[in-house]
Amino acid sequence: MQRLQDRVAVITGGAGGIGLATARRFAAEGAKLVLVDLDENVGEQVAAEVGGIFVRADVTSEDDVIRMFQVAYDTYGSVDIAFNNAGISPTDDDSILTTGIDVWRKVQEVNLTSVYLCCKHVLPYMQRQGKGSIINTASFVAVMGSATSQVSYTASKGGVLAMSRELGVQFAREGIRVNALCPGPVDTPLLRELFAKDPERAQRRLVHVPMGRFARAEEIAAAVAFLASDDASFITGAEFLVDGGISGAYVTPL
């Protein structure tokens, strides 16, 4: 399918995980890509692979965010899709009783404030065009609680979901759609590293997935491509769950 033919897409966190899988999917669907990440070496390699450009930027810096969208516009002449995907999940973000204020603030900056900045500075381009699709990466933990807590991560993703809903409503009549992607646990290098250190913690999470496995990054990328495309033309302000049934489960199959 070529649903994104010649549309200009900016992907943050584009050098790995869901961002990388989405870059490949968008390229296959004909998009012109601007990949944003802090990892310059990998970012350049991925950009070359998908025929796009790479911009090194810290998405918690307003100046960097302004610059990355300006580069996208100057290079391609529009900004049609913004996949605001960059985020972190540090191991020292745990129970509220043990998570320090510095960890709390860092996660909020990277996971929530960066999405605020990206939305704030891409919206004027889309307003001038009279169209655009913004997809913000939230999480299934934005809609349900977990006793294996990552308190700042969970709070940040709840903020992303609420903000996306509000922007989707506010800008709907300007032709701009804003949706929150809510993935379940995804089999990425970050998750594998985290769970390799604590297999018991991994199993405790896996048992709650009705499908019996974590998502593949390519499955999440397919959902992003749908939300970015005209196939989702009447979807805005949505919490788009791609979680293998976790949020609908009470007891899972044996």
N, C-alpha and C positions, 0 to 999 in steps of 0.2 A: 504493500500500500504506500501511496505517496501523499498522505493526508497533510503533511507539513511542507509541501514543496515550496521552496524559496522563502519560507518564513524564518525570521531571525530570532534565534533562541539564545538566551543567556542562562547558563547553568552554573550555580555556585556549588562548591564541593565537587567539581567536575572531574577530579583526577582519580577518584576511586569509588568503590561501593556502588550505591544507587546512582550517584552522579555519573560515573563512568558508564554504567549500563544504559542510562538514559541518553547520554551523548551518542552512544552507538545506535540506539533505537531511533533517535531523532534523525541522525545522519541517514539511516536506511529509509526514512520516510521523507527525505528531501530537504531537511532544514539546513540553514546556514548557522553555524555554531560559534558561540563565544564561550569558552570554558574559563572559569574563574577558580583559582585555588591558591594556596600558599606554597604548594610543592611545585616549584618551577620546572624541575627536570621531568617529572612524570607528566605534569600538565602540558608541556611542550610536546611530549611524545604522543599523548592522547589527541591533542589538537591536530597533529600531523596525520594520525591514523584516520580521524573522522573528517579531515579536510576543512577544519575550522581554524580559529585563532585562539591563542591563550593570553589571558591577562592575569598577572600575579596581583592579587589584592587581598587585603585583610577586611573581611566584610563587617567587622566591628568598627572600622574607620569610615566616617561619613565621607571624607575626601576620596578614599579609595572606591567607595561605592559609586559616588558621582562620576569618577573617572571611568570605571568599567562600563557603565551604560553609555557614556559619551563615546568611548572607543567603539562600542558595538554600533552605535548610530553612525558615527563617522565612517566606519568601514563598510557597512551594509545599507545604510539609509533608512533603517527602521528598527524598532524593537517590538516584536510581536508576541514573544513568549518569555516569561521570566520564571524559571524554576529555582526558587529560593530554598536550597537544599542543604547548605553547609550547617554542620552541627557537631557537637562533641558529647561524649558520655564517659567522663573520667571515673576511675574506680573509687576515688575518694568522695564521690557524690553518692551518699548512702542514706541511712536513716537521718531524720531531722535531728536526732539526739547526738549524732556524731559528725555531721557534715558542717564544716567550718564556713564562716561568712565569706571568705575569699573564694572558696570553691563555688558556693552559691552564686556569687556575683559573676564569676567567670562563665559559668554555664548559662546564666541569664543573658549575658552580653553576646555570647556566640550563637545561642539557639533562638533567642527572642528578639533582642535589640537589633541584630543583623537583619532579621526578616522585616522589622519595622523600617529600617534604613533602605533596604532593597525595594520594598513596596513604595515608600515615600518618593524615591527618586526614579523609579521606572514609570510610575503612573502618569506624569506629565507627557512623556513620549506617547503613551497609549491614548491619552486624552486628545492629543493633536491628531492622531491617526483615526480616532473614533472606534478603536477596536484593540483587543489584546486579551491574553490569557495569562493569569498569574497563578502558579501552583506553589503553595508553601508546604514544606514538609513538617507535619505535626507528628502524631504517633497514636497508636491505639491506646496508650496510657493516658491520652488526653480525655478519654471517655470512660475509663474504668480504673480502679485502684489496684495496687499491688502491695502485698506484705513484704516482698523483696524490693524494698524502696530504693529509688534514686530520686530523692525529693526535689532537687533543683531541676533535673531533667524533666520530671513529670510536670512540674509547675510551668516550666518554659514551654512545653508542648501544649499545655492547656491554654497558655497565652496565645500561641500561634493559631490554635483553632478558633478562639474567640475573636481575635483580630481579623482573621481571614473571613469569618462569617460577616463581620461588620463591614469590611471593605467590599465584599461581594454584594451586599445590599446597597451600600452607598453609591457604588459606581455602575450598577447594573444598567441604568438607562443611558450610559455613555458608551455602551458596547464593550465594556471591560468585565471579564469574568474573573473572579477570585475564589479559589477553592483550597481546602486543606486536605492534603494527602495524609492518611493515617495508616501507615504500614504496621503490621505485626512484626515480630522479630525476623530479621533478615540475615541470611547466611553470608555475611561479609567478613573480610579480614579482621575488622574491629571486633565483631561479635565472637569470631573463632578465638581470637587472642584472649578476650575476656573470659570465655567459658573454658578454655584450656587450663586456665589458672584455677578454676573452680568447677569441675565436672558436676558436682552435686547441685550447684546453683543452676547450671544449664539444664539438667534433667528436671529440676523443679519447675522450670519455665516450660520445657517442652511438653510435659504431661498435660498442659492446659490447651494445647493446640489440637482442635478436633481432627485436622488433616494429618497429624502425627509427624510433622516436620516444620522446619523454618522455611520462610519464603526464599526464593532465588531472587537476586537483584534484578534479573531480566523480567521477572513477573511484576515487580514494582514499576519498572521502566515502562512496561506495556500500559499500566494504568495511567502513568504520567502522560504518555503519548495520547491516550484517549482524551484526558482532560484538556490537553493543549489543542486538540483538533476540533473541527466543526461538528464531529460526531457528538460532542458534549455541549453543543451550542445553547442548550436550555438548562445547563447546570452551573449554578453559581451560589456562593455562600454555603457550600456543602462540606460535610465531613465525609470524605471518601475513604471508607475503610477497606483495606486490602490486608486482611489479618488471618486468613485461613479458618475463620469462624470463631476466633477466640472471644470476641465481644458478644457473641450470641450464645455462648456455651454455659451450662451449669455443670453437667457431668459429661466428660468426654469418653469416647469409645475405649475399650480395653485394647 
